[in-house]
Amino acid sequence: VSGETRMVTGLDECFDYYHDIGKRRMKLDYDIDGVVFKVNLLDQQDQLGFVSRAPRWAIAYKFPPEEVMTRVTGIEVQVGRTGALTPVARLEPVQVGGVTVTNATLHNEDEIRRKDIRVGDTVIIHRAGDVIPEVVKVIMDKRPHGTRPFHMPDKCPVCHSAVEKIEGEAIHRCSAGLFCSAQQIQSIIHFASRRAMDIEGLGEKLVEQLVTSGLVNNVADLYKLSAEQVATLERMGAKSAENLVHALEESRETTLSCFLYALGIREVGEATARELANYFGSLPAIQQASIAELEAVPDIGPVVARHIHAFFSEQHNKQIIRNLISAGVTWKDVKKTGKLPLTGKTFVITGTLTGMTREEAKEKLQALGAKVSGSVSGKTDYLVCG
């Protein structure tokens, strides 16, 4: 237990401690990025409880991040899974908070214009939350002569398709969809991720090789791969190829919510995928749902409903789903009821379970409508003890 822990009373004493430890921060034997204030009495902690996974009885108060100066050597545009174009500043390497930083996201064109960031500029950067490198501002006095304002490209830097920007959105997007190899690669990486189809061993480098070699053009092509084909790739031996094909075979059996999440529908994360599965019960019911019916699902608003409806209206997406099902990807339909049996109940799981992992138990409880919390509070209905 840290010898720096203190008991204080009231906000003034909290801030006094915060400023004191901030002054002594660099003299400590370990790195810190702030102070955590906690309500001390355990019964008051229980009374305050949690919001999702965060306690109401504790808060982290961060120190201002360390700021350093460097130079922007270039601005490149990356293409993400949904076609979003993200400008990234290439920087002269610089140490920030013990880490060498060479890149910083610039978010979007509006952000670049607001800060007026140009190639050649000297800039102040910090790591937002002591993690993500971010350009704070430009040192105008050091701007070299002849710099030009940055403009987003009108063609995708990967596939050269037209770039579009929807009114009211800050993001530029490649219009090519999965025709764009960058989107293909990112969509396959997402499809294979642990909380999606959980295809062990299918990492970014291997996905890039599969796409560039022409063996895989979309996620359905993964299930056509043979060990012999995979073994022809660079740094892939026969055993590694067999392991990948085995992992693909294992992934064929999944859940409806994992399959929906794996499809990479815009704005549909794990929680939304689970809500869709629980509400409609089957994939055909979701595919045939109108925008109004989708909006009736808890926590799904008009924007997300339109994204889901548009995805399942696209013929290319329908064909990929048919190909996946033909390849043997399967799941059990969720028992659809007006109200799931554990709706409104909060569970906490502790210890080691003998019949399943804690993650499997969590998924089964959530499929029945329960909320699974990380710790016991006054709102806990059931504690599942291993």
Buried (B, 14 or more C-beta within 10 A) or exposed (E): EEEEEEEBEEEEEBBEBBEEBBEEEEEEEEEBBBBEBEBEEEEEBBEBBBEEEEBEBEBEEEBEBBEBEBBBEEBEBBBBBBBBBBBBBBBEEBEBBEEEBEBBBBBBBEBBEEBBBBBBBBBBBBBBEBEEBBBBEBEEEEBEEEBEEBEBEEEBBBBEBEBEBEEEEEBBBBEBBBBBBBBBBBBBBBBBBEBBBBBBBBEEEBBBBBBEEEBBBBBBBBBEBEBEBBBEBEEBEEEBBBBBBEBBEEBBEBBBBBBBBBBBBBBBEBBBBBBBBBBBBBBEBBBEBEEEBBBEBEEBEEEBBBBBBEBBEEEEBEEBBEBBBEBEBEBEEBEEEEEBEBBEBBBBBEEEBEEEEBEEBBBBBBBBBBBBBEEBBEEBEEEBEE
